[in-house]
Amino acid sequence: MTFKKFLPFLLTVFISCSQQPTRTNDVYIVPPRLTPQVDTMPNEPPPPPPIQTYYLATNFIIDTSGEVYFYEQPQYGWFCGTGFNWDTPPEFIDLKPKDIVRVPINSITDFIKLNVLSLDSNDRRVAIGSVKDTIKSIGLSKILAACNDNSNKIRWTFRKTTQEENVVLNFKKLNRRYNSEDIKWDSLKIWFPLKIDSSIKFTPPETNDN
């Protein structure tokens, strides 16, 4: 599959990550992570596995009581903060308690206007993470209303919170000192990129000019 044919597929996958949560009596249910099914042309190999989106430029966390928290994640490409394929766990992003702020329920609409709608329409990408599978939250209702407003042109995804988000948020609430190296991370729930030791210098082999 050529890149020109593959690009629309990437765009479709990105938007399809915004699965609508199920709503019953104002209780939202986080949709399961399903691998998108893509139709391919006859005699063409299937496209590579899609990339699972976890973190975006703008991230909201809904805790167990329905309170809303927010943090930003620098983006260096369309799919930064993601795994290599749909089943890869989220990458470690070195999130810290100071990066997360609580957003009062009454301020959410204005907060979105200042921090999301003020961005260029191409940069309005929002990830919403819920600590629980089912959640009742006025704040979440306001966030989803803004995301579903077509005039806002927000691309978004709704998912369960990652292990790193849960751990860091808990340390923030408890106002405890946080050091990621002290945490026993679950390798099935978080992925650490390979670190390159900058102290190791490459010495080219000696050559014999004779």
C-alpha positions in Angstrom: 0.0 0.0 0.0 1.5 3.3 -1.0 1.8 6.2 1.4 -0.8 8.2 -0.4 -3.3 5.4 0.1 -2.1 4.8 3.6 -2.5 8.4 4.8 -6.3 8.5 4.7 -6.2 5.2 6.6 -4.1 6.9 9.3 -6.6 9.8 9.5 -9.5 7.4 9.8 -7.8 5.4 12.5 -7.0 8.6 14.5 -10.6 9.8 14.3 -12.1 6.4 15.0 -10.3 6.4 18.3 -13.0 8.8 19.4 -15.4 6.1 20.2 -18.6 7.4 21.8 -19.0 6.3 25.5 -22.2 4.6 26.3 -24.5 6.8 28.5 -27.2 5.4 30.8 -28.9 7.7 33.3 -26.0 10.2 33.2 -23.5 7.4 33.9 -20.8 7.0 31.2 -19.2 3.7 30.3 -15.7 3.8 28.8 -15.8 2.0 25.4 -13.5 -1.0 25.1 -10.3 -0.7 23.0 -11.2 -2.4 19.7 -8.8 -2.8 16.8 -10.4 -0.9 13.9 -11.3 -3.1 11.0 -10.1 -1.8 7.6 -11.3 -3.0 4.3 -8.5 -3.6 1.8 -8.5 -3.9 -1.9 -8.3 -7.4 -3.5 -4.7 -8.6 -4.0 -3.3 -5.9 -1.7 -1.5 -6.8 1.5 -3.3 -5.6 4.7 -2.0 -2.3 6.2 0.2 -2.5 9.3 -1.5 -2.6 12.7 -2.8 0.8 13.7 -1.2 2.8 16.4 -3.1 3.1 19.7 -3.5 6.6 20.9 -3.1 7.3 24.6 -1.7 10.8 25.1 -2.5 13.9 23.1 -1.6 17.5 23.4 -4.5 18.1 25.8 -5.4 15.5 28.4 -8.2 15.3 30.9 -8.5 12.8 33.8 -11.8 12.0 35.5 -11.2 10.6 38.9 -13.4 8.2 40.9 -15.5 11.0 42.4 -16.0 12.7 39.0 -13.5 15.5 39.5 -11.6 16.8 36.5 -7.9 17.1 36.2 -5.8 18.4 33.2 -2.3 18.2 31.9 -0.5 19.0 28.6 1.8 16.6 26.8 4.3 17.9 24.3 3.7 16.5 20.8 6.5 15.8 18.4 4.3 14.2 15.7 0.8 13.0 15.1 1.1 9.9 17.3 3.5 10.9 20.0 3.0 9.1 23.3 1.7 6.0 21.6 2.9 2.5 21.2 4.2 0.9 18.0 0.9 -1.0 17.4 -2.5 -1.4 18.9 -1.4 -3.8 21.7 1.6 -1.9 22.8 1.2 -0.4 26.3 1.5 3.3 26.7 4.9 4.9 26.7 6.4 6.3 29.9 6.0 10.1 29.6 7.6 11.2 32.8 4.5 12.8 34.1 4.8 14.6 37.4 2.3 15.8 40.1 3.1 19.4 39.3 2.1 18.9 35.7 -1.5 18.1 36.7 -4.0 20.8 37.7 -7.5 20.3 39.0 -10.2 22.1 37.0 -13.2 23.3 39.0 -16.5 22.0 37.6 -17.9 25.5 37.1 -14.8 26.6 35.2 -14.6 23.7 32.7 -16.4 25.5 29.8 -14.2 28.6 30.1 -11.1 26.4 30.6 -11.7 24.6 27.3 -12.2 27.9 25.5 -8.8 29.1 26.8 -6.8 25.9 26.5 -8.3 24.0 23.6 -10.4 26.3 21.4 -7.7 28.9 21.4 -5.4 26.5 19.5 -5.3 26.1 15.8 -8.0 23.7 14.6 -5.3 21.2 13.6 -4.0 21.1 17.2 -7.3 20.6 19.0 -6.6 17.0 20.1 -8.0 15.9 23.4 -7.6 12.6 25.3 -10.1 11.9 28.1 -9.1 9.3 30.7 -11.5 7.9 33.3 -10.1 6.1 36.4 -13.2 3.9 36.5 -15.0 1.9 33.7 -18.2 3.6 34.6 -18.4 7.2 35.8 -21.0 9.9 36.6 -19.5 13.3 36.3 -20.9 16.7 35.4 -17.4 17.8 34.4 -17.1 14.9 31.9 -20.5 15.8 30.5 -19.3 19.3 29.8 -16.0 18.1 28.2 -17.9 15.6 25.9 -20.4 18.4 25.0 -17.5 20.5 23.8 -15.9 17.6 22.0 -19.1 16.7 20.2 -19.8 20.2 19.1 -18.8 20.0 15.4 -18.1 23.7 15.3 -15.3 23.3 17.8 -13.4 20.9 15.4 -12.0 18.8 18.3 -10.5 15.4 17.6 -10.7 13.3 20.8 -10.4 9.9 22.3 -12.1 8.5 25.5 -10.3 5.7 27.4 -9.3 4.3 30.7 -6.5 6.1 32.5 -3.0 4.7 32.2 -1.0 3.3 35.1 1.2 6.3 35.0 -1.7 8.7 35.2 -3.2 6.8 38.1 0.0 6.7 40.1 1.0 10.3 39.5 -2.6 11.6 40.3 -2.6 9.6 43.5 0.7 11.2 44.6 -0.7 14.6 43.8 -3.9 14.1 45.8 -1.9 12.8 48.8 0.7 15.7 48.4 3.5 13.2 48.7 7.0 13.3 47.2 7.0 11.5 43.9 10.0 9.7 42.2 9.2 7.5 39.3 12.2 5.3 40.0 10.7 4.3 43.3 7.5 2.9 41.6 7.2 -0.8 40.8 5.8 -0.4 37.3 3.9 -3.2 35.6 5.7 -4.0 32.3 2.4 -5.1 30.8 0.9 -1.6 31.4 3.7 0.7 30.6 6.6 0.8 28.1 9.9 2.4 28.7 11.9 3.5 25.6 15.4 2.3 25.4 17.8 4.8 27.0 21.0 5.6 25.2 24.0 6.2 27.5 25.5 9.4 26.3 28.7 8.8 28.2 29.6 6.0 25.8 31.6 7.3 23.0 32.2 5.6 19.7 35.8 5.1 18.8 36.4 4.3 15.1 38.7 1.3 14.5 42.3 2.1 13.6 43.2 1.8 10.0 46.4 0.7 8.5 47.4 3.0 5.6 50.5 1.0 4.8 
